[in-house]
Amino acid sequence: VPVKNDLTNLVIPQFQINYWKLCKELPRTNNNIEVWHKSLSHESESHPTILKLLKHLRYEQRMTEQLFDEIKSGRIFQRSKKEVKKDKATPRKL
């Protein structure tokens, strides 16, 4: 039975921690991807043809480019107090 604080069985990671410790630059979770997938599923039919899927992806590309242009022009999007509070509560060091 392994002892709870036994350090003799530690494994050296394949990649150094500084390579994968990128908390400040990445979202806390993959919820943004799940939201994108849900919106894709909701806005298109369950089994779209390739042409309908391409049409939807082109529309999404236009909207993304428009958003990018707004950000480049200096528009600042306010984050909700709830999200700011979550960020402050999330530990950033390993």
PELINQUI-V614506 format. One record per run of one state. SS is the DSSP state (H for helix, E for strand, L for the rest). FROM is the first residue (numbers start at 1). TO is the last residue. If there is no record, write none. Layout:
BEGIN
SS;FROM;TO, SS;FROM;TO
END
This chain:
BEGIN
L;1;16, H;17;20, L;21;22, H;23;25, L;26;30, H;31;43, L;44;49, H;50;72, L;73;80, H;81;89, L;90;94
END
